[in-house]
């Protein structure tokens, strides 16, 4: 029994040794499959995609000069008014008391008293649009109450991350799309970059003012807007897919050329990155052929003393995110 145990142990050890030896001889070789691609031309643009809201360029709150009561309101929200235009008439507290007493006495002539004690007009201080009417006729008011809010112009204020604010310049084109009117893009231009940022959850944001080329009638204050600010653009640029190039250890950009059996590096200079494409400034022309990595396979070879075998197993195709990570 003891002899059997010794023999079993010896065979077990030999089996383990043979297994590790075979494992050591197993090698994996990465094989990359390339497909040809023809270089083309297209319009490219670099954009900063952000959000913002419709806001008044200058917002003025109109308050009464006297405490009393609202007699007449002459304009409503959405109306366009001129500087100096009468917006409403108010009765002061004294005029209210006198006229109410006259109304209580049928013998008195109300119109004579109204002509004697004139109502106080509310005058528009500038040209603009009424964006808020905050009172109704007959309402008692104090000098701190807001009667109207007036905007001289409706613009869009965009929030831009600190990392991108250095790319923003006055005069850059922008495309505005409101959540309420997603199928109606509005063209505009950057005209002011505010100096003071805002810290929100340790993220610094700066505000950029954009003026529409034509302010639509459906613009309303505080509407949410999606904004594409065009940093730079070029027509008929030579382009290649953004996942077709790589960088070497020195940071030089290259693509693969040749054929699938013997691909070689070809160095290029790139420019504007536009979504799926990147501009090629030099090194390629329209119609040139390059190679794009399609699939990667793992070839496993195992050498044995008697005979060997070759097995090919398709590896996992790398995602665009992984490719970009490699380039970094």
C-alpha positions as CSV (number, residue, x, y, z in Angstrom):
1,X,0.0,0.0,0.0
2,X,2.8,2.3,0.9
3,X,4.6,1.4,-2.5
4,X,1.4,2.3,-4.4
5,X,1.2,5.7,-2.7
6,X,4.8,6.5,-3.6
7,X,4.2,5.6,-7.3
8,X,1.0,7.7,-7.4
9,X,2.9,10.7,-6.0
10,X,5.6,10.3,-8.6
11,X,3.1,10.3,-11.5
12,X,1.3,13.3,-10.0
13,X,4.5,15.3,-9.8
14,X,5.4,14.3,-13.4
15,X,2.0,15.4,-14.6
16,X,2.3,18.8,-13.0
17,X,5.8,19.3,-14.5
18,X,4.6,18.3,-18.0
19,X,1.6,20.7,-17.7
20,X,3.7,23.7,-16.8
21,X,6.2,22.9,-19.6
22,X,3.4,22.9,-22.2
23,X,2.0,26.1,-20.7
24,X,5.4,27.8,-21.0
25,X,5.6,26.9,-24.7
26,X,2.2,28.4,-25.4
27,X,2.6,31.8,-27.1
28,X,0.0,34.5,-28.1
29,X,0.6,36.7,-31.1
30,X,-1.6,39.7,-31.8
31,X,-2.6,39.9,-35.4
32,X,-4.3,43.2,-36.6
33,X,-6.6,43.2,-39.6
34,X,-6.6,46.4,-41.7
35,X,-9.1,47.6,-44.3
36,X,-8.3,50.2,-47.0
37,X,-9.9,53.7,-46.9
38,X,-9.8,56.4,-49.5
39,X,-9.0,59.9,-48.2
40,X,-11.8,62.4,-49.0
41,X,-12.7,66.1,-48.5
42,X,-15.4,67.7,-46.4
43,X,-16.4,70.8,-44.4
44,X,-15.1,70.6,-40.9
45,X,-15.7,72.7,-37.8
46,X,-14.7,72.7,-34.2
47,X,-17.5,73.5,-31.9
48,X,-18.1,74.0,-28.2
49,X,-21.4,72.4,-27.2
50,X,-23.1,74.0,-24.2
51,X,-26.4,75.2,-22.7
52,X,-27.8,78.5,-21.6
53,X,-31.0,80.5,-21.4
54,X,-32.9,83.4,-23.0
55,X,-32.3,86.5,-21.0
56,X,-32.8,90.3,-21.3
57,X,-29.8,92.3,-22.3
58,X,-31.0,95.1,-20.0
59,X,-34.0,94.4,-17.7
60,X,-35.7,97.3,-16.0
61,X,-38.3,97.0,-13.2
62,X,-40.8,99.8,-13.2
63,X,-42.1,100.8,-9.8
64,X,-44.7,103.4,-8.9
65,X,-43.7,106.9,-7.9
66,X,-46.6,107.2,-5.5
67,X,-48.4,104.7,-3.2
68,X,-52.1,104.3,-3.9
69,X,-54.2,102.3,-6.4
70,X,-53.9,101.2,-10.0
71,X,-56.4,103.0,-12.1
72,X,-55.7,101.9,-15.7
73,X,-53.2,99.6,-17.3
74,X,-52.5,100.5,-20.9
75,X,-50.0,97.7,-22.0
76,X,-49.7,94.0,-21.5
77,X,-46.9,91.3,-21.5
78,X,-45.4,91.0,-25.0
79,X,-46.2,94.5,-26.1
80,X,-43.5,96.6,-27.6
81,X,-43.2,100.1,-26.1
82,X,-41.3,103.4,-26.8
83,X,-39.4,105.6,-24.5
84,X,-41.7,108.1,-22.9
85,X,-44.9,106.1,-23.7
86,X,-47.6,106.1,-20.9
87,X,-47.9,102.5,-19.5
88,X,-50.5,103.1,-16.8
89,X,-52.3,105.6,-14.6
90,X,-52.2,105.5,-10.8
91,X,-54.2,107.3,-8.1
92,X,-52.2,108.5,-5.1
93,X,-53.5,107.6,-1.6
94,X,-54.9,111.1,-1.2
95,X,-56.7,111.0,-4.6
96,X,-58.1,107.6,-3.7
97,X,-59.6,108.9,-0.5
98,X,-61.1,112.0,-2.2
99,X,-62.6,110.2,-5.1
100,X,-64.0,107.4,-2.9
101,X,-65.7,110.0,-0.8
102,X,-67.1,111.7,-3.9
103,X,-68.5,108.5,-5.2
104,X,-70.3,107.9,-1.9
105,X,-72.1,111.3,-2.3
106,X,-74.5,111.2,-5.4
107,X,-74.8,115.0,-5.3
108,X,-71.1,115.5,-6.2
109,X,-69.8,115.7,-9.8
110,X,-67.2,112.9,-10.0
111,X,-65.7,114.1,-13.2
112,X,-65.0,117.6,-11.8
113,X,-63.0,116.0,-8.9
114,X,-61.2,113.7,-11.3
115,X,-60.1,116.7,-13.4
116,X,-59.0,118.6,-10.4
117,X,-57.0,115.8,-8.9
118,X,-55.2,114.2,-11.9
119,X,-54.1,110.6,-12.0
120,X,-50.3,109.9,-12.0
121,X,-49.0,108.5,-15.3
122,X,-46.3,105.7,-15.4
123,X,-43.8,106.4,-18.2
124,X,-41.6,103.9,-20.0
125,X,-37.9,104.8,-19.4
126,X,-36.7,103.1,-22.6
127,X,-37.6,101.3,-25.8
128,X,-38.3,97.6,-25.3
129,X,-40.7,94.8,-24.7
130,X,-42.9,94.2,-21.7
131,X,-41.9,90.8,-20.3
132,X,-43.8,91.1,-17.0
133,X,-47.0,92.7,-15.8
134,X,-47.2,92.3,-12.1
135,X,-50.4,94.1,-11.1
136,X,-54.1,94.4,-12.0
137,X,-56.4,97.4,-12.2
138,X,-57.9,98.4,-8.8
139,X,-54.9,96.9,-6.9
140,X,-53.6,98.8,-4.0
141,X,-49.8,99.4,-4.3
142,X,-46.8,100.8,-2.4
143,X,-43.7,102.4,-3.9
144,X,-41.8,99.1,-3.5
145,X,-44.2,97.1,-5.7
146,X,-43.2,96.2,-9.3
147,X,-45.7,97.2,-11.9
148,X,-43.9,96.1,-15.1
149,X,-40.6,94.5,-16.1
150,X,-39.2,95.8,-19.4
151,X,-36.5,94.3,-21.6
152,X,-34.7,96.3,-24.3
153,X,-33.5,93.1,-26.1
154,X,-33.7,89.4,-25.7
155,X,-30.4,87.5,-26.1
156,X,-29.0,84.1,-25.1
157,X,-26.6,83.7,-22.2
158,X,-24.4,80.5,-22.5
159,X,-22.5,78.8,-19.7
160,X,-19.0,77.9,-20.8
161,X,-16.6,75.6,-18.8
162,X,-13.3,77.2,-17.7
163,X,-11.4,74.7,-19.9
164,X,-13.1,76.1,-23.0
165,X,-13.4,79.8,-22.3
166,X,-10.0,80.5,-23.8
167,X,-11.3,79.4,-27.2
168,X,-14.2,81.8,-27.2
169,X,-13.9,85.1,-29.0
170,X,-16.3,88.0,-29.8
171,X,-17.8,87.6,-33.3
172,X,-17.8,83.8,-33.3
173,X,-20.9,82.2,-34.9
174,X,-23.3,80.2,-32.8
175,X,-26.3,78.1,-33.4
176,X,-29.1,78.3,-30.9
177,X,-31.9,75.7,-30.4
178,X,-34.6,76.1,-27.8
179,X,-36.0,73.1,-26.0
180,X,-39.5,74.4,-26.8
181,X,-38.7,74.8,-30.6
182,X,-36.1,72.0,-31.3
183,X,-36.7,72.1,-35.1
184,X,-36.0,75.8,-35.4
185,X,-32.3,76.6,-35.3
186,X,-31.4,80.2,-34.7
187,X,-28.1,81.8,-35.9
188,X,-26.3,84.2,-33.7
189,X,-22.9,85.7,-32.7
190,X,-20.9,86.0,-29.6
191,X,-20.7,89.7,-28.5
192,X,-19.6,89.7,-24.9
193,X,-17.7,87.4,-22.5
194,X,-18.3,88.2,-18.9
195,X,-15.2,88.7,-16.7
196,X,-16.4,87.1,-13.5
197,X,-16.9,83.4,-13.3
198,X,-19.2,81.4,-11.0
199,X,-18.1,78.4,-8.9
200,X,-20.7,75.6,-9.0
201,X,-19.7,72.4,-7.1
202,X,-16.0,73.3,-7.6
203,X,-16.5,73.8,-11.4
204,X,-15.7,77.3,-12.7
205,X,-18.2,78.5,-15.3
206,X,-18.1,81.7,-17.4
207,X,-21.0,83.4,-19.1
208,X,-21.0,84.3,-22.8
209,X,-23.6,86.6,-24.3
210,X,-24.9,85.7,-27.8
211,X,-27.1,88.0,-29.9
212,X,-29.5,86.3,-32.4
213,X,-29.3,87.6,-36.0
214,X,-33.0,87.9,-35.8
215,X,-34.9,87.6,-32.6
216,X,-37.9,85.3,-33.1
217,X,-41.3,86.2,-31.9
218,X,-41.4,83.0,-29.8
219,X,-38.4,84.1,-27.7
220,X,-39.4,84.3,-24.0
221,X,-37.2,85.1,-21.0
222,X,-35.6,82.1,-19.2
223,X,-36.3,79.6,-22.0
224,X,-33.7,76.8,-22.0
225,X,-31.3,76.9,-25.0
226,X,-28.8,74.4,-26.4
227,X,-25.9,76.2,-28.1
228,X,-23.1,75.3,-30.5
229,X,-20.4,77.9,-30.6
230,X,-18.2,77.6,-33.7
231,X,-14.6,78.0,-32.7
232,X,-13.2,77.5,-36.2
233,X,-14.3,76.0,-39.5
234,X,-12.9,75.2,-43.0
235,X,-14.5,74.2,-46.3
236,X,-13.4,71.3,-48.5
237,X,-10.7,70.2,-46.0
238,X,-8.8,66.9,-46.5
239,X,-10.2,64.6,-43.8
240,X,-9.8,61.1,-42.4
241,X,-11.8,59.2,-39.8
242,X,-10.8,60.3,-36.3
243,X,-10.0,56.7,-35.2
244,X,-7.6,56.1,-38.2
245,X,-4.6,57.9,-36.8
246,X,-2.3,57.3,-33.9
247,X,0.6,59.0,-32.1
248,X,4.1,57.7,-31.5
249,X,6.3,58.1,-28.3
250,X,7.4,61.6,-29.5
251,X,3.8,62.8,-30.0
252,X,4.0,62.6,-33.9
253,X,0.8,61.7,-35.7
254,X,0.8,58.9,-38.2
255,X,-1.5,56.7,-40.2
256,X,-0.9,53.2,-41.6
257,X,-0.4,52.8,-45.4
258,X,0.5,49.9,-47.7
259,X,-1.4,46.6,-47.5
260,X,-2.7,44.3,-44.9
261,X,0.3,42.0,-45.1
262,X,2.9,44.8,-44.7
263,X,1.5,48.0,-43.3
264,X,3.9,50.9,-42.6
265,X,3.7,54.2,-40.7
266,X,3.1,57.4,-42.7
267,X,3.4,60.7,-40.7
268,X,0.9,63.5,-41.1
269,X,-0.1,66.8,-39.6
270,X,-3.6,67.2,-38.3
271,X,-5.9,70.2,-37.7
272,X,-9.6,70.5,-36.8
273,X,-11.2,67.6,-35.0
274,X,-14.9,67.5,-36.1
275,X,-16.9,64.7,-34.6
276,X,-16.2,61.6,-36.8
277,X,-13.5,63.3,-38.9
278,X,-10.2,65.1,-38.4
279,X,-8.6,67.5,-40.8
280,X,-5.2,66.5,-42.4
281,X,-3.1,69.7,-42.9
282,X,-0.3,68.0,-44.6
283,X,0.9,64.5,-45.5
284,X,-2.2,63.3,-47.4
285,X,-4.3,64.4,-50.3
286,X,-7.8,63.6,-51.6
287,X,-7.8,60.1,-53.2
288,X,-4.8,58.7,-51.2
289,X,-5.2,55.3,-49.6
290,X,-4.7,54.6,-45.9
291,X,-5.4,51.6,-43.7
292,X,-7.8,51.5,-40.9
293,X,-7.7,48.9,-38.1
294,X,-10.8,46.8,-38.2
295,X,-10.3,43.7,-36.0
296,X,-7.6,42.2,-33.8
297,X,-7.1,38.5,-33.4
298,X,-5.2,36.4,-30.9
299,X,-3.2,33.5,-32.5
300,X,-2.4,30.9,-29.9
301,X,0.4,28.4,-30.8
302,X,1.2,25.4,-28.6
303,X,4.4,23.3,-29.4
304,X,4.3,19.7,-28.4
305,X,6.9,16.9,-28.7
306,X,4.7,14.7,-30.9
307,X,2.6,17.2,-33.0
308,X,1.4,20.7,-32.8
309,X,-1.8,22.6,-33.6
310,X,-2.8,26.2,-34.5
311,X,-5.9,27.8,-33.3
312,X,-7.2,31.3,-34.1
313,X,-9.7,33.0,-31.8
314,X,-11.2,36.4,-32.6
315,X,-10.3,39.0,-30.0
316,X,-12.6,41.7,-28.7
317,X,-12.8,44.7,-31.0
318,X,-11.6,47.8,-29.4
319,X,-14.0,50.7,-28.8
320,X,-13.5,54.2,-30.0
321,X,-13.0,55.3,-26.4
322,X,-10.2,52.7,-26.0
323,X,-8.5,53.9,-29.2
324,X,-8.6,57.5,-28.0
325,X,-7.1,56.4,-24.7
326,X,-4.2,54.7,-26.5
327,X,-3.5,57.9,-28.4
328,X,-3.2,59.8,-25.2
